[in-house]
């Protein structure tokens, strides 16, 4: 019996709604400045990985409906 699993649909929506990127950092003290710079460019920090010294960031994709 198949259950209602919407995970694939959510994953697909997330892929189509955001542009994703990874930004490495060398020192934790630089994170606030990096975050401020990224936010000015329209990015948001999705996750901070302190073990691997990287920021997972995303930017909403804007789709024009009049095309």
mmCIF file as Biopython writes it, N, C-alpha, C and O atoms, coordinates in Angstrom:
data_model
#
loop_
_atom_site.group_PDB
_atom_site.id
_atom_site.type_symbol
_atom_site.label_atom_id
_atom_site.label_alt_id
_atom_site.label_comp_id
_atom_site.label_asym_id
_atom_site.label_entity_id
_atom_site.label_seq_id
_atom_site.pdbx_PDB_ins_code
_atom_site.Cartn_x
_atom_site.Cartn_y
_atom_site.Cartn_z
_atom_site.occupancy
_atom_site.B_iso_or_equiv
_atom_site.auth_seq_id
_atom_site.auth_asym_id
_atom_site.pdbx_PDB_model_num
ATOM 1   N N  . UNK A ? 1  ? 0.836  -1.180 0.000   1.0 0.0 1  A 1 
ATOM 2   C CA . UNK A ? 1  ? 0.000  0.000  0.000   1.0 0.0 1  A 1 
ATOM 3   C C  . UNK A ? 1  ? 0.882  1.244  0.000   1.0 0.0 1  A 1 
ATOM 4   O O  . UNK A ? 1  ? 1.796  1.361  0.815   1.0 0.0 1  A 1 
ATOM 5   N N  . UNK A ? 2  ? 0.612  2.156  -0.898  1.0 0.0 2  A 1 
ATOM 6   C CA . UNK A ? 2  ? 1.422  3.362  -1.015  1.0 0.0 2  A 1 
ATOM 7   C C  . UNK A ? 2  ? 0.899  4.448  -0.075  1.0 0.0 2  A 1 
ATOM 8   O O  . UNK A ? 2  ? -0.305 4.679  0.030   1.0 0.0 2  A 1 
ATOM 9   N N  . UNK A ? 3  ? 1.836  5.105  0.604   1.0 0.0 3  A 1 
ATOM 10  C CA . UNK A ? 3  ? 1.451  6.204  1.487   1.0 0.0 3  A 1 
ATOM 11  C C  . UNK A ? 3  ? 1.608  7.517  0.740   1.0 0.0 3  A 1 
ATOM 12  O O  . UNK A ? 3  ? 2.286  7.584  -0.286  1.0 0.0 3  A 1 
ATOM 13  N N  . UNK A ? 4  ? 0.990  8.537  1.252   1.0 0.0 4  A 1 
ATOM 14  C CA . UNK A ? 4  ? 1.127  9.863  0.650   1.0 0.0 4  A 1 
ATOM 15  C C  . UNK A ? 4  ? 2.439  10.475 1.108   1.0 0.0 4  A 1 
ATOM 16  O O  . UNK A ? 4  ? 2.551  10.949 2.238   1.0 0.0 4  A 1 
ATOM 17  N N  . UNK A ? 5  ? 3.415  10.463 0.242   1.0 0.0 5  A 1 
ATOM 18  C CA . UNK A ? 5  ? 4.722  11.022 0.554   1.0 0.0 5  A 1 
ATOM 19  C C  . UNK A ? 5  ? 4.968  12.195 -0.381  1.0 0.0 5  A 1 
ATOM 20  O O  . UNK A ? 5  ? 5.176  12.021 -1.581  1.0 0.0 5  A 1 
ATOM 21  N N  . UNK A ? 6  ? 4.940  13.395 0.191   1.0 0.0 6  A 1 
ATOM 22  C CA . UNK A ? 6  ? 5.087  14.603 -0.618  1.0 0.0 6  A 1 
ATOM 23  C C  . UNK A ? 6  ? 6.515  15.133 -0.600  1.0 0.0 6  A 1 
ATOM 24  O O  . UNK A ? 6  ? 6.774  16.230 -1.094  1.0 0.0 6  A 1 
ATOM 25  N N  . UNK A ? 7  ? 7.432  14.375 -0.042  1.0 0.0 7  A 1 
ATOM 26  C CA . UNK A ? 7  ? 8.812  14.822 0.065   1.0 0.0 7  A 1 
ATOM 27  C C  . UNK A ? 7  ? 9.398  15.174 -1.299  1.0 0.0 7  A 1 
ATOM 28  O O  . UNK A ? 7  ? 10.057 16.205 -1.434  1.0 0.0 7  A 1 
ATOM 29  N N  . UNK A ? 8  ? 9.173  14.345 -2.304  1.0 0.0 8  A 1 
ATOM 30  C CA . UNK A ? 8  ? 9.730  14.617 -3.624  1.0 0.0 8  A 1 
ATOM 31  C C  . UNK A ? 8  ? 9.183  15.914 -4.199  1.0 0.0 8  A 1 
ATOM 32  O O  . UNK A ? 8  ? 9.920  16.673 -4.828  1.0 0.0 8  A 1 
ATOM 33  N N  . UNK A ? 9  ? 7.906  16.172 -3.992  1.0 0.0 9  A 1 
ATOM 34  C CA . UNK A ? 9  ? 7.310  17.400 -4.494  1.0 0.0 9  A 1 
ATOM 35  C C  . UNK A ? 9  ? 7.903  18.616 -3.790  1.0 0.0 9  A 1 
ATOM 36  O O  . UNK A ? 9  ? 8.177  19.633 -4.428  1.0 0.0 9  A 1 
ATOM 37  N N  . UNK A ? 10 ? 8.101  18.514 -2.482  1.0 0.0 10 A 1 
ATOM 38  C CA . UNK A ? 10 ? 8.701  19.634 -1.743  1.0 0.0 10 A 1 
ATOM 39  C C  . UNK A ? 10 ? 10.138 19.851 -2.190  1.0 0.0 10 A 1 
ATOM 40  O O  . UNK A ? 10 ? 10.560 20.993 -2.375  1.0 0.0 10 A 1 
ATOM 41  N N  . UNK A ? 11 ? 10.893 18.780 -2.365  1.0 0.0 11 A 1 
ATOM 42  C CA . UNK A ? 11 ? 12.276 18.901 -2.816  1.0 0.0 11 A 1 
ATOM 43  C C  . UNK A ? 11 ? 12.334 19.567 -4.179  1.0 0.0 11 A 1 
ATOM 44  O O  . UNK A ? 11 ? 13.177 20.432 -4.413  1.0 0.0 11 A 1 
ATOM 45  N N  . UNK A ? 12 ? 11.451 19.173 -5.073  1.0 0.0 12 A 1 
ATOM 46  C CA . UNK A ? 12 ? 11.426 19.749 -6.413  1.0 0.0 12 A 1 
ATOM 47  C C  . UNK A ? 12 ? 11.048 21.226 -6.351  1.0 0.0 12 A 1 
ATOM 48  O O  . UNK A ? 12 ? 11.627 22.044 -7.066  1.0 0.0 12 A 1 
ATOM 49  N N  . UNK A ? 13 ? 10.083 21.571 -5.505  1.0 0.0 13 A 1 
ATOM 50  C CA . UNK A ? 13 ? 9.688  22.964 -5.346  1.0 0.0 13 A 1 
ATOM 51  C C  . UNK A ? 13 ? 10.851 23.782 -4.808  1.0 0.0 13 A 1 
ATOM 52  O O  . UNK A ? 13 ? 11.095 24.898 -5.266  1.0 0.0 13 A 1 
ATOM 53  N N  . UNK A ? 14 ? 11.567 23.231 -3.838  1.0 0.0 14 A 1 
ATOM 54  C CA . UNK A ? 14 ? 12.711 23.930 -3.267  1.0 0.0 14 A 1 
ATOM 55  C C  . UNK A ? 14 ? 13.793 24.164 -4.316  1.0 0.0 14 A 1 
ATOM 56  O O  . UNK A ? 14 ? 14.397 25.236 -4.352  1.0 0.0 14 A 1 
ATOM 57  N N  . UNK A ? 15 ? 14.043 23.176 -5.167  1.0 0.0 15 A 1 
ATOM 58  C CA . UNK A ? 15 ? 15.048 23.322 -6.223  1.0 0.0 15 A 1 
ATOM 59  C C  . UNK A ? 15 ? 14.647 24.417 -7.197  1.0 0.0 15 A 1 
ATOM 60  O O  . UNK A ? 15 ? 15.496 25.174 -7.667  1.0 0.0 15 A 1 
ATOM 61  N N  . UNK A ? 16 ? 13.356 24.506 -7.503  1.0 0.0 16 A 1 
ATOM 62  C CA . UNK A ? 16 ? 12.879 25.478 -8.476  1.0 0.0 16 A 1 
ATOM 63  C C  . UNK A ? 16 ? 12.677 26.860 -7.880  1.0 0.0 16 A 1 
ATOM 64  O O  . UNK A ? 16 ? 12.581 27.836 -8.624  1.0 0.0 16 A 1 
ATOM 65  N N  . UNK A ? 17 ? 12.609 26.968 -6.567  1.0 0.0 17 A 1 
ATOM 66  C CA . UNK A ? 17 ? 12.328 28.239 -5.913  1.0 0.0 17 A 1 
ATOM 67  C C  . UNK A ? 17 ? 13.583 28.982 -5.480  1.0 0.0 17 A 1 
ATOM 68  O O  . UNK A ? 17 ? 13.550 30.195 -5.273  1.0 0.0 17 A 1 
ATOM 69  N N  . UNK A ? 18 ? 14.675 28.267 -5.344  1.0 0.0 18 A 1 
ATOM 70  C CA . UNK A ? 18 ? 15.904 28.877 -4.831  1.0 0.0 18 A 1 
ATOM 71  C C  . UNK A ? 18 ? 17.113 28.514 -5.675  1.0 0.0 18 A 1 
ATOM 72  O O  . UNK A ? 18 ? 17.199 27.427 -6.247  1.0 0.0 18 A 1 
ATOM 73  N N  . UNK A ? 19 ? 18.033 29.449 -5.734  1.0 0.0 19 A 1 
ATOM 74  C CA . UNK A ? 19 ? 19.372 29.178 -6.257  1.0 0.0 19 A 1 
ATOM 75  C C  . UNK A ? 19 ? 20.217 28.883 -5.023  1.0 0.0 19 A 1 
ATOM 76  O O  . UNK A ? 19 ? 20.182 29.643 -4.055  1.0 0.0 19 A 1 
ATOM 77  N N  . UNK A ? 20 ? 20.969 27.798 -5.043  1.0 0.0 20 A 1 
ATOM 78  C CA . UNK A ? 20 ? 21.747 27.358 -3.888  1.0 0.0 20 A 1 
ATOM 79  C C  . UNK A ? 20 ? 23.237 27.525 -4.155  1.0 0.0 20 A 1 
ATOM 80  O O  . UNK A ? 20 ? 23.690 27.438 -5.297  1.0 0.0 20 A 1 
ATOM 81  N N  . UNK A ? 21 ? 23.992 27.766 -3.086  1.0 0.0 21 A 1 
ATOM 82  C CA . UNK A ? 21 ? 25.439 27.878 -3.214  1.0 0.0 21 A 1 
ATOM 83  C C  . UNK A ? 21 ? 26.072 27.537 -1.862  1.0 0.0 21 A 1 
ATOM 84  O O  . UNK A ? 21 ? 25.396 27.498 -0.834  1.0 0.0 21 A 1 
ATOM 85  N N  . UNK A ? 22 ? 27.370 27.293 -1.888  1.0 0.0 22 A 1 
ATOM 86  C CA . UNK A ? 22 ? 28.147 27.005 -0.682  1.0 0.0 22 A 1 
ATOM 87  C C  . UNK A ? 22 ? 29.315 27.976 -0.642  1.0 0.0 22 A 1 
ATOM 88  O O  . UNK A ? 22 ? 30.043 28.127 -1.623  1.0 0.0 22 A 1 
ATOM 89  N N  . UNK A ? 23 ? 29.487 28.632 0.498   1.0 0.0 23 A 1 
ATOM 90  C CA . UNK A ? 23 ? 30.594 29.572 0.681   1.0 0.0 23 A 1 
ATOM 91  C C  . UNK A ? 23 ? 31.462 29.096 1.838   1.0 0.0 23 A 1 
ATOM 92  O O  . UNK A ? 23 ? 31.010 29.064 2.983   1.0 0.0 23 A 1 
ATOM 93  N N  . UNK A ? 24 ? 32.699 28.729 1.545   1.0 0.0 24 A 1 
ATOM 94  C CA . UNK A ? 24 ? 33.602 28.323 2.633   1.0 0.0 24 A 1 
ATOM 95  C C  . UNK A ? 24 ? 34.106 29.540 3.409   1.0 0.0 24 A 1 
ATOM 96  O O  . UNK A ? 24 ? 34.156 30.647 2.874   1.0 0.0 24 A 1 
ATOM 97  N N  . UNK A ? 25 ? 34.473 29.330 4.654   1.0 0.0 25 A 1 
ATOM 98  C CA . UNK A ? 25 ? 35.090 30.389 5.445   1.0 0.0 25 A 1 
ATOM 99  C C  . UNK A ? 25 ? 36.293 29.807 6.177   1.0 0.0 25 A 1 
ATOM 100 O O  . UNK A ? 25 ? 36.329 28.620 6.504   1.0 0.0 25 A 1 
ATOM 101 N N  . UNK A ? 26 ? 37.265 30.660 6.425   1.0 0.0 26 A 1 
ATOM 102 C CA . UNK A ? 26 ? 38.501 30.190 7.053   1.0 0.0 26 A 1 
ATOM 103 C C  . UNK A ? 26 ? 38.483 30.370 8.573   1.0 0.0 26 A 1 
ATOM 104 O O  . UNK A ? 26 ? 39.164 29.645 9.298   1.0 0.0 26 A 1 
ATOM 105 N N  . UNK A ? 27 ? 37.702 31.336 9.045   1.0 0.0 27 A 1 
ATOM 106 C CA . UNK A ? 27 ? 37.684 31.635 10.466  1.0 0.0 27 A 1 
ATOM 107 C C  . UNK A ? 27 ? 36.260 32.006 10.874  1.0 0.0 27 A 1 
ATOM 108 O O  . UNK A ? 27 ? 35.586 32.759 10.172  1.0 0.0 27 A 1 
ATOM 109 N N  . UNK A ? 28 ? 35.810 31.483 11.993  1.0 0.0 28 A 1 
ATOM 110 C CA . UNK A ? 28 ? 34.440 31.747 12.439  1.0 0.0 28 A 1 
ATOM 111 C C  . UNK A ? 28 ? 34.187 33.227 12.701  1.0 0.0 28 A 1 
ATOM 112 O O  . UNK A ? 28 ? 33.044 33.679 12.632  1.0 0.0 28 A 1 
ATOM 113 N N  . UNK A ? 29 ? 35.218 33.973 12.994  1.0 0.0 29 A 1 
ATOM 114 C CA . UNK A ? 29 ? 35.033 35.405 13.270  1.0 0.0 29 A 1 
ATOM 115 C C  . UNK A ? 29 ? 34.625 36.182 12.023  1.0 0.0 29 A 1 
ATOM 116 O O  . UNK A ? 29 ? 34.148 37.311 12.136  1.0 0.0 29 A 1 
ATOM 117 N N  . UNK A ? 30 ? 34.804 35.603 10.835  1.0 0.0 30 A 1 
ATOM 118 C CA . UNK A ? 30 ? 34.439 36.295 9.594   1.0 0.0 30 A 1 
ATOM 119 C C  . UNK A ? 30 ? 32.971 36.052 9.200   1.0 0.0 30 A 1 
ATOM 120 O O  . UNK A ? 30 ? 32.473 36.679 8.265   1.0 0.0 30 A 1 
ATOM 121 N N  . UNK A ? 31 ? 32.287 35.159 9.898   1.0 0.0 31 A 1 
ATOM 122 C CA . UNK A ? 31 ? 30.911 34.804 9.528   1.0 0.0 31 A 1 
ATOM 123 C C  . UNK A ? 31 ? 29.965 36.009 9.540   1.0 0.0 31 A 1 
ATOM 124 O O  . UNK A ? 31 ? 29.227 36.193 8.572   1.0 0.0 31 A 1 
ATOM 125 N N  . UNK A ? 32 ? 29.952 36.839 10.592  1.0 0.0 32 A 1 
ATOM 126 C CA . UNK A ? 32 ? 29.008 37.972 10.573  1.0 0.0 32 A 1 
ATOM 127 C C  . UNK A ? 32 ? 29.202 38.901 9.367   1.0 0.0 32 A 1 
ATOM 128 O O  . UNK A ? 32 ? 28.224 39.331 8.756   1.0 0.0 32 A 1 
ATOM 129 N N  . UNK A ? 33 ? 30.444 39.207 9.026   1.0 0.0 33 A 1 
ATOM 130 C CA . UNK A ? 33 ? 30.710 40.076 7.871   1.0 0.0 33 A 1 
ATOM 131 C C  . UNK A ? 33 ? 30.292 39.394 6.574   1.0 0.0 33 A 1 
ATOM 132 O O  . UNK A ? 33 ? 29.720 40.035 5.693   1.0 0.0 33 A 1 
ATOM 133 N N  . UNK A ? 34 ? 30.570 38.104 6.450   1.0 0.0 34 A 1 
ATOM 134 C CA . UNK A ? 34 ? 30.157 37.357 5.256   1.0 0.0 34 A 1 
ATOM 135 C C  . UNK A ? 34 ? 28.644 37.367 5.117   1.0 0.0 34 A 1 
ATOM 136 O O  . UNK A ? 34 ? 28.115 37.581 4.026   1.0 0.0 34 A 1 
ATOM 137 N N  . UNK A ? 35 ? 27.943 37.134 6.233   1.0 0.0 35 A 1 
ATOM 138 C CA . UNK A ? 35 ? 26.484 37.105 6.196   1.0 0.0 35 A 1 
ATOM 139 C C  . UNK A ? 35 ? 25.926 38.459 5.778   1.0 0.0 35 A 1 
ATOM 140 O O  . UNK A ? 35 ? 24.977 38.525 4.997   1.0 0.0 35 A 1 
ATOM 141 N N  . UNK A ? 36 ? 26.499 39.518 6.284   1.0 0.0 36 A 1 
ATOM 142 C CA . UNK A ? 36 ? 26.037 40.864 5.927   1.0 0.0 36 A 1 
ATOM 143 C C  . UNK A ? 36 ? 26.231 41.129 4.433   1.0 0.0 36 A 1 
ATOM 144 O O  . UNK A ? 36 ? 25.340 41.669 3.777   1.0 0.0 36 A 1 
ATOM 145 N N  . UNK A ? 37 ? 27.381 40.754 3.902   1.0 0.0 37 A 1 
ATOM 146 C CA . UNK A ? 37 ? 27.662 40.935 2.481   1.0 0.0 37 A 1 
ATOM 147 C C  . UNK A ? 37 ? 26.726 40.103 1.619   1.0 0.0 37 A 1 
ATOM 148 O O  . UNK A ? 37 ? 26.213 40.589 0.611   1.0 0.0 37 A 1 
ATOM 149 N N  . UNK A ? 38 ? 26.501 38.864 2.006   1.0 0.0 38 A 1 
ATOM 150 C CA . UNK A ? 38 ? 25.610 37.981 1.258   1.0 0.0 38 A 1 
ATOM 151 C C  . UNK A ? 38 ? 24.176 38.513 1.256   1.0 0.0 38 A 1 
ATOM 152 O O  . UNK A ? 38 ? 23.493 38.466 0.233   1.0 0.0 38 A 1 
ATOM 153 N N  . UNK A ? 39 ? 23.727 39.012 2.395   1.0 0.0 39 A 1 
ATOM 154 C CA . UNK A ? 39 ? 22.362 39.526 2.496   1.0 0.0 39 A 1 
ATOM 155 C C  . UNK A ? 39 ? 22.175 40.758 1.607   1.0 0.0 39 A 1 
ATOM 156 O O  . UNK A ? 39 ? 21.099 40.953 1.041   1.0 0.0 39 A 1 
ATOM 157 N N  . UNK A ? 40 ? 23.188 41.571 1.485   1.0 0.0 40 A 1 
ATOM 158 C CA . UNK A ? 40 ? 23.098 42.737 0.600   1.0 0.0 40 A 1 
ATOM 159 C C  . UNK A ? 40 ? 22.925 42.317 -0.848  1.0 0.0 40 A 1 
ATOM 160 O O  . UNK A ? 40 ? 22.330 43.045 -1.643  1.0 0.0 40 A 1 
ATOM 161 N N  . UNK A ? 41 ? 23.444 41.144 -1.195  1.0 0.0 41 A 1 
ATOM 162 C CA . UNK A ? 41 ? 23.324 40.616 -2.558  1.0 0.0 41 A 1 
ATOM 163 C C  . UNK A ? 41 ? 22.067 39.766 -2.742  1.0 0.0 41 A 1 
ATOM 164 O O  . UNK A ? 41 ? 21.887 39.159 -3.797  1.0 0.0 41 A 1 
ATOM 165 N N  . UNK A ? 42 ? 21.195 39.714 -1.733  1.0 0.0 42 A 1 
ATOM 166 C CA . UNK A ? 42 ? 19.935 38.989 -1.857  1.0 0.0 42 A 1 
ATOM 167 C C  . UNK A ? 42 ? 19.979 37.549 -1.396  1.0 0.0 42 A 1 
ATOM 168 O O  . UNK A ? 42 ? 18.991 36.830 -1.548  1.0 0.0 42 A 1 
ATOM 169 N N  . UNK A ? 43 ? 21.098 37.101 -0.834  1.0 0.0 43 A 1 
ATOM 170 C CA . UNK A ? 43 ? 21.230 35.726 -0.347  1.0 0.0 43 A 1 
ATOM 171 C C  . UNK A ? 43 ? 20.801 35.652 1.105   1.0 0.0 43 A 1 
ATOM 172 O O  . UNK A ? 43 ? 20.858 36.646 1.828   1.0 0.0 43 A 1 
ATOM 173 N N  . UNK A ? 44 ? 20.374 34.479 1.529   1.0 0.0 44 A 1 
ATOM 174 C CA . UNK A ? 44 ? 20.116 34.229 2.938   1.0 0.0 44 A 1 
ATOM 175 C C  . UNK A ? 44 ? 20.889 32.984 3.348   1.0 0.0 44 A 1 
ATOM 176 O O  . UNK A ? 44 ? 21.061 32.051 2.563   1.0 0.0 44 A 1 
ATOM 177 N N  . UNK A ? 45 ? 21.348 32.990 4.587   1.0 0.0 45 A 1 
ATOM 178 C CA . UNK A ? 45 ? 22.088 31.836 5.095   1.0 0.0 45 A 1 
ATOM 179 C C  . UNK A ? 45 ? 21.076 30.788 5.536   1.0 0.0 45 A 1 
ATOM 180 O O  . UNK A ? 45 ? 20.256 31.028 6.422   1.0 0.0 45 A 1 
ATOM 181 N N  . UNK A ? 46 ? 21.149 29.629 4.904   1.0 0.0 46 A 1 
ATOM 182 C CA . UNK A ? 46 ? 20.247 28.523 5.212   1.0 0.0 46 A 1 
ATOM 183 C C  . UNK A ? 46 ? 20.814 27.669 6.342   1.0 0.0 46 A 1 
ATOM 184 O O  . UNK A ? 46 ? 20.070 27.190 7.198   1.0 0.0 46 A 1 
ATOM 185 N N  . UNK A ? 47 ? 22.142 27.480 6.343   1.0 0.0 47 A 1 
ATOM 186 C CA . UNK A ? 47 ? 22.763 26.598 7.329   1.0 0.0 47 A 1 
ATOM 187 C C  . UNK A ? 47 ? 24.231 26.977 7.491   1.0 0.0 47 A 1 
ATOM 188 O O  . UNK A ? 47 ? 24.909 27.286 6.511   1.0 0.0 47 A 1 
ATOM 189 N N  . UNK A ? 48 ? 24.712 26.955 8.708   1.0 0.0 48 A 1 
ATOM 190 C CA . UNK A ? 48 ? 26.132 27.182 8.991   1.0 0.0 48 A 1 
ATOM 191 C C  . UNK A ? 48 ? 26.720 25.863 9.453   1.0 0.0 48 A 1 
ATOM 192 O O  . UNK A ? 48 ? 26.324 25.332 10.491  1.0 0.0 48 A 1 
ATOM 193 N N  . UNK A ? 49 ? 27.666 25.331 8.688   1.0 0.0 49 A 1 
ATOM 194 C CA . UNK A ? 49 ? 28.322 24.073 9.026   1.0 0.0 49 A 1 
ATOM 195 C C  . UNK A ? 49 ? 29.690 24.393 9.624   1.0 0.0 49 A 1 
ATOM 196 O O  . UNK A ? 49 ? 30.648 24.662 8.899   1.0 0.0 49 A 1 
ATOM 197 N N  . UNK A ? 50 ? 29.769 24.360 10.957  1.0 0.0 50 A 1 
ATOM 198 C CA . UNK A ? 50 ? 31.026 24.695 11.626  1.0 0.0 50 A 1 
ATOM 199 C C  . UNK A ? 50 ? 32.053 23.575 11.505  1.0 0.0 50 A 1 
ATOM 200 O O  . UNK A ? 50 ? 33.255 23.829 11.568  1.0 0.0 50 A 1 
ATOM 201 N N  . UNK A ? 51 ? 31.591 22.345 11.333  1.0 0.0 51 A 1 
ATOM 202 C CA . UNK A ? 51 ? 32.521 21.222 11.193  1.0 0.0 51 A 1 
ATOM 203 C C  . UNK A ? 51 ? 33.298 21.296 9.887   1.0 0.0 51 A 1 
ATOM 204 O O  . UNK A ? 51 ? 34.490 20.991 9.851   1.0 0.0 51 A 1 
ATOM 205 N N  . UNK A ? 52 ? 32.624 21.702 8.810   1.0 0.0 52 A 1 
ATOM 206 C CA . UNK A ? 52 ? 33.272 21.764 7.501   1.0 0.0 52 A 1 
ATOM 207 C C  . UNK A ? 52 ? 33.584 23.190 7.068   1.0 0.0 52 A 1 
ATOM 208 O O  . UNK A ? 52 ? 34.019 23.417 5.939   1.0 0.0 52 A 1 
ATOM 209 N N  . UNK A ? 53 ? 33.365 24.146 7.954   1.0 0.0 53 A 1 
ATOM 210 C CA . UNK A ? 53 ? 33.667 25.562 7.705   1.0 0.0 53 A 1 
ATOM 211 C C  . UNK A ? 53 ? 33.055 26.077 6.402   1.0 0.0 53 A 1 
ATOM 212 O O  . UNK A ? 53 ? 33.757 26.531 5.498   1.0 0.0 53 A 1 
ATOM 213 N N  . UNK A ? 54 ? 31.718 25.990 6.336   1.0 0.0 54 A 1 
ATOM 214 C CA . UNK A ? 54 ? 31.048 26.480 5.140   1.0 0.0 54 A 1 
ATOM 215 C C  . UNK A ? 54 ? 29.648 26.979 5.477   1.0 0.0 54 A 1 
ATOM 216 O O  . UNK A ? 54 ? 29.020 26.532 6.437   1.0 0.0 54 A 1 
ATOM 217 N N  . UNK A ? 55 ? 29.187 27.905 4.673   1.0 0.0 55 A 1 
ATOM 218 C CA . UNK A ? 55 ? 27.827 28.411 4.767   1.0 0.0 55 A 1 
ATOM 219 C C  . UNK A ? 55 ? 27.045 27.851 3.595   1.0 0.0 55 A 1 
ATOM 220 O O  . UNK A ? 55 ? 27.513 27.898 2.458   1.0 0.0 55 A 1 
ATOM 221 N N  . UNK A ? 56 ? 25.871 27.328 3.855   1.0 0.0 56 A 1 
ATOM 222 C CA . UNK A ? 56 ? 24.954 26.913 2.796   1.0 0.0 56 A 1 
ATOM 223 C C  . UNK A ? 56 ? 23.994 28.091 2.628   1.0 0.0 56 A 1 
ATOM 224 O O  . UNK A ? 56 ? 23.297 28.476 3.567   1.0 0.0 56 A 1 
ATOM 225 N N  . UNK A ? 57 ? 23.967 28.653 1.432   1.0 0.0 57 A 1 
ATOM 226 C CA . UNK A ? 57 ? 23.155 29.845 1.211   1.0 0.0 57 A 1 
ATOM 227 C C  . UNK A ? 57 ? 22.161 29.615 0.078   1.0 0.0 57 A 1 
ATOM 228 O O  . UNK A ? 57 ? 22.344 28.746 -0.774  1.0 0.0 57 A 1 
ATOM 229 N N  . UNK A ? 58 ? 21.112 30.418 0.098   1.0 0.0 58 A 1 
ATOM 230 C CA . UNK A ? 58 ? 20.111 30.319 -0.959  1.0 0.0 58 A 1 
ATOM 231 C C  . UNK A ? 58 ? 19.594 31.709 -1.297  1.0 0.0 58 A 1 
ATOM 232 O O  . UNK A ? 58 ? 19.618 32.630 -0.480  1.0 0.0 58 A 1 
ATOM 233 N N  . UNK A ? 59 ? 19.127 31.822 -2.529  1.0 0.0 59 A 1 
ATOM 234 C CA . UNK A ? 59 ? 18.590 33.077 -3.028  1.0 0.0 59 A 1 
ATOM 235 C C  . UNK A ? 59 ? 17.294 32.755 -3.770  1.0 0.0 59 A 1 
ATOM 236 O O  . UNK A ? 59 ? 17.286 31.911 -4.665  1.0 0.0 59 A 1 
ATOM 237 N N  . UNK A ? 60 ? 16.206 33.418 -3.404  1.0 0.0 60 A 1 
ATOM 238 C CA . UNK A ? 60 ? 14.948 33.130 -4.099  1.0 0.0 60 A 1 
ATOM 239 C C  . UNK A ? 60 ? 15.067 33.434 -5.598  1.0 0.0 60 A 1 
ATOM 240 O O  . UNK A ? 60 ? 15.637 34.447 -6.001  1.0 0.0 60 A 1 
ATOM 241 N N  . UNK A ? 61 ? 14.526 32.547 -6.389  1.0 0.0 61 A 1 
ATOM 242 C CA . UNK A ? 61 ? 14.495 32.758 -7.841  1.0 0.0 61 A 1 
ATOM 243 C C  . UNK A ? 61 ? 13.215 33.507 -8.161  1.0 0.0 61 A 1 
ATOM 244 O O  . UNK A ? 61 ? 12.118 33.070 -7.813  1.0 0.0 61 A 1 
ATOM 245 N N  . UNK A ? 62 ? 13.370 34.640 -8.826  1.0 0.0 62 A 1 
ATOM 246 C CA . UNK A ? 62 ? 12.201 35.432 -9.185  1.0 0.0 62 A 1 
ATOM 247 C C  . UNK A ? 62 ? 11.809 35.115 -10.623 1.0 0.0 62 A 1 
ATOM 248 O O  . UNK A ? 62 ? 12.596 35.280 -11.555 1.0 0.0 62 A 1 
ATOM 249 N N  . UNK A ? 63 ? 10.604 34.668 -10.770 1.0 0.0 63 A 1 
ATOM 250 C CA . UNK A ? 63 ? 10.095 34.301 -12.086 1.0 0.0 63 A 1 
ATOM 251 C C  . UNK A ? 63 ? 9.097  35.355 -12.538 1.0 0.0 63 A 1 
ATOM 252 O O  . UNK A ? 63 ? 8.168  35.706 -11.810 1.0 0.0 63 A 1 
ATOM 253 N N  . UNK A ? 64 ? 9.302  35.846 -13.731 1.0 0.0 64 A 1 
ATOM 254 C CA . UNK A ? 64 ? 8.361  36.825 -14.283 1.0 0.0 64 A 1 
ATOM 255 C C  . UNK A ? 64 ? 7.210  36.082 -14.935 1.0 0.0 64 A 1 
ATOM 256 O O  . UNK A ? 64 ? 7.416  35.194 -15.762 1.0 0.0 64 A 1 
ATOM 257 N N  . UNK A ? 65 ? 6.019  36.449 -14.559 1.0 0.0 65 A 1 
ATOM 258 C CA . UNK A ? 65 ? 4.839  35.772 -15.082 1.0 0.0 65 A 1 
ATOM 259 C C  . UNK A ? 65 ? 4.379  36.331 -16.417 1.0 0.0 65 A 1 
ATOM 260 O O  . UNK A ? 65 ? 3.533  35.730 -17.079 1.0 0.0 65 A 1 
ATOM 261 N N  . UNK A ? 66 ? 4.923  37.475 -16.825 1.0 0.0 66 A 1 
ATOM 262 C CA . UNK A ? 66 ? 4.487  38.084 -18.079 1.0 0.0 66 A 1 
ATOM 263 C C  . UNK A ? 66 ? 5.344  37.684 -19.264 1.0 0.0 66 A 1 
ATOM 264 O O  . UNK A ? 66 ? 5.177  38.238 -20.351 1.0 0.0 66 A 1 
ATOM 265 N N  . UNK A ? 67 ? 6.247  36.749 -19.091 1.0 0.0 67 A 1 
ATOM 266 C CA . UNK A ? 67 ? 7.090  36.281 -20.220 1.0 0.0 67 A 1 
ATOM 267 C C  . UNK A ? 67 ? 6.337  35.382 -21.140 1.0 0.0 67 A 1 
ATOM 268 O O  . UNK A ? 67 ? 6.892  34.906 -22.130 1.0 0.0 67 A 1 
#
